Amino acid sequence: MHLSEEYMLNLFNFIGKSRLQNLSFMSEQYKNIPEGFNIPYFDHVKSISKTIENSSQRRKIGKFAFVYRKIKNIVLFRMAYFCPLNGWRVKMHRWRGVHIGKNVYIGMQCTIDNAYPEYIFIEDNVSVVNETTILAHSNPYPHFEGVFPSQVSPVVIRRGAWIGVKSILLPGVTVGEKAVVSAGSVVVRNVPPYTLVGGNPAKKMTEFKTLITEK
């Protein structure tokens, strides 16, 4: 199988069918992870009022509540993106709705889902290095129906994990406890604990649990 075919199959499988509650390596910090759900395929509507109406109905909230939430999210996202202080970056992402534990580092110019930040879960002692992208939703045009799902699916980064610079985490993946994602990787499937992965798509390179537990 060619790499491009494998990539597409993995993308479909782990965006469209991931069910995080069944993972055997889930830790205790975030246990009640919501399941993913389907959303309508992207429909480019030129009318702002129609866009607001469609989006508010999808989230089952009022139009004004949606507009306030959207503006708040955009402002905090842009402020966190360029903020030079980690403590402030973490707070602003929390205010957006991202679930973030203690002693977490989030680098500058990180993109943490701009539409569904509440579906991102980052546990204690995690490092997310600069220019990393974490996506909790996929919303393609209708002509991709049957090829790629249009869906929201949670992303979970377990305690002690390290996400290398310019990595991309796609919807529905879980990075296990103290796992390492090497720089520039594209994560399309779950990463087991104490495992180093790398590449596009990211693949297992080595395990190192013994090296850590013996210290």
C-alpha positions in Angstrom: 0.0 0.0 0.0 1.3 3.4 -0.9 1.9 6.0 1.8 -0.8 8.3 0.5 -3.4 5.5 0.6 -2.4 4.5 4.1 -2.6 8.1 5.2 -6.2 8.5 3.9 -7.3 5.2 5.4 -5.9 6.1 8.8 -7.4 9.6 8.6 -10.8 8.2 7.9 -10.6 5.5 10.6 -9.4 7.7 13.4 -11.3 10.8 12.7 -14.6 9.1 11.8 -14.6 6.1 14.2 -12.5 6.9 17.2 -14.1 6.1 20.5 -11.9 7.3 23.3 -13.8 5.8 26.3 -12.6 2.3 25.2 -8.9 3.0 25.4 -7.0 0.8 27.8 -4.3 3.3 28.6 -6.5 6.2 29.8 -5.3 7.8 33.0 -7.4 9.1 35.9 -7.3 12.9 35.3 -9.9 13.2 32.5 -12.2 10.2 32.6 -15.5 11.6 31.3 -14.4 12.4 27.8 -17.4 13.2 25.6 -17.9 11.1 22.5 -17.5 12.6 19.0 -20.5 13.5 16.9 -21.3 14.3 13.3 -21.8 17.8 12.0 -23.2 19.0 8.7 -20.7 19.2 5.8 -19.4 22.7 5.1 -21.8 24.9 3.3 -20.4 28.3 2.3 -23.1 30.8 3.0 -22.4 34.4 2.1 -25.0 35.8 4.5 -23.5 36.4 7.9 -27.0 36.2 9.5 -27.6 32.8 8.0 -24.2 31.6 9.1 -25.0 32.7 12.7 -28.4 31.1 12.5 -27.0 27.7 11.3 -24.1 27.7 13.8 -26.2 28.6 16.8 -28.8 25.9 15.9 -26.0 23.4 15.6 -24.7 24.2 19.1 -28.3 24.5 20.5 -27.7 28.0 21.8 -29.2 31.4 21.1 -27.8 33.7 18.3 -26.5 36.3 20.7 -24.8 33.7 22.9 -23.2 32.2 19.8 -21.9 35.6 18.6 -20.5 36.4 22.0 -18.8 33.0 22.3 -17.4 33.3 18.8 -15.9 36.8 19.4 -14.5 35.8 22.8 -12.9 32.7 21.3 -11.3 34.6 18.4 -9.9 37.4 20.6 -8.5 35.0 23.2 -7.1 32.7 20.5 -5.2 35.6 18.8 -3.9 37.0 22.1 -2.7 33.5 23.2 -1.1 32.9 19.8 1.3 35.8 20.2 1.6 36.1 24.0 5.2 35.8 25.2 4.3 34.5 28.7 3.3 30.8 29.1 1.2 31.4 32.2 -1.0 33.9 30.3 -1.2 31.7 27.2 -2.5 28.8 29.3 -5.1 31.0 31.1 -6.4 32.4 27.8 -6.8 28.9 26.3 -8.6 27.8 29.5 -10.9 30.8 29.1 -11.6 29.7 25.5 -12.8 26.3 27.0 -9.7 24.1 26.5 -9.3 21.7 29.4 -5.8 22.2 30.7 -4.2 20.6 33.8 -1.4 21.8 36.1 2.2 22.7 35.1 1.4 22.7 31.4 3.5 24.4 28.8 1.9 25.7 25.6 4.3 27.4 23.2 3.8 30.5 21.1 1.9 30.3 17.8 0.0 27.1 18.7 -3.3 26.6 17.0 -5.8 24.8 19.4 -9.1 24.2 17.6 -10.8 27.5 16.9 -14.3 26.1 16.7 -14.5 23.4 19.4 -11.8 24.2 22.0 -13.9 22.5 24.7 -13.1 19.1 23.0 -9.4 19.5 23.7 -8.1 17.8 27.0 -4.5 18.4 28.2 -3.4 16.8 31.4 -0.8 17.7 34.0 2.9 18.2 33.1 2.3 18.3 29.3 4.5 20.2 26.9 3.0 21.5 23.7 5.9 23.1 21.8 5.7 26.2 19.4 3.6 26.1 16.2 1.8 22.9 17.1 -1.7 22.4 15.7 -4.4 20.5 17.6 -7.7 19.9 15.8 -10.9 18.6 17.3 -13.1 18.8 14.2 -13.1 18.1 10.5 -15.6 20.0 8.3 -15.0 19.3 4.6 -17.2 20.3 1.6 -20.1 18.0 0.8 -18.4 16.5 -2.2 -16.1 14.6 0.2 -19.1 12.8 1.9 -18.4 9.1 1.9 -14.7 9.8 1.8 -14.0 11.9 4.9 -16.5 12.4 7.8 -17.6 15.8 9.0 -17.3 15.4 12.7 -16.2 16.7 16.1 -14.0 14.2 18.0 -12.1 14.9 21.2 -8.3 15.1 21.4 -6.7 14.0 24.7 -3.0 14.5 25.7 -2.3 12.5 28.8 0.0 13.5 31.6 3.7 14.1 31.0 3.4 13.9 27.2 5.7 16.0 25.0 4.4 17.3 21.7 7.3 18.4 19.4 7.5 21.7 17.5 5.2 22.1 14.4 3.4 18.8 15.1 -0.2 18.3 14.1 -2.8 16.3 16.1 -5.9 15.3 14.1 -9.4 14.9 15.6 -10.1 11.8 17.7 -6.5 11.0 18.8 -5.2 10.3 22.3 -1.5 10.8 23.1 -0.6 8.4 26.0 1.1 9.2 29.3 4.7 10.4 28.9 4.6 9.7 25.1 6.7 11.8 22.8 5.6 13.2 19.4 8.7 14.2 17.5 8.9 17.5 15.7 6.8 18.0 12.5 4.8 14.8 13.0 1.2 14.3 11.9 -0.6 12.2 14.5 -3.6 10.4 12.9 -3.9 7.5 15.4 -3.6 7.0 19.1 -0.1 7.0 20.6 0.6 4.5 23.4 2.2 5.6 26.7 6.0 5.8 26.9 6.3 5.7 23.1 8.2 7.9 20.7 6.4 8.5 17.3 7.4 10.5 14.3 6.7 11.1 10.7 3.7 11.8 8.4 1.7 9.9 9.3 3.3 9.4 12.7 4.6 5.9 13.4 6.1 4.2 16.4 9.9 4.6 16.6 10.7 3.2 20.0 9.4 2.6 23.6 11.2 3.9 26.7 9.1 3.1 29.8 11.9 1.1 31.4 14.3 4.0 31.1 11.9 6.3 33.0 10.6 3.9 35.6 14.1 2.8 36.7 15.1 6.3 37.6 
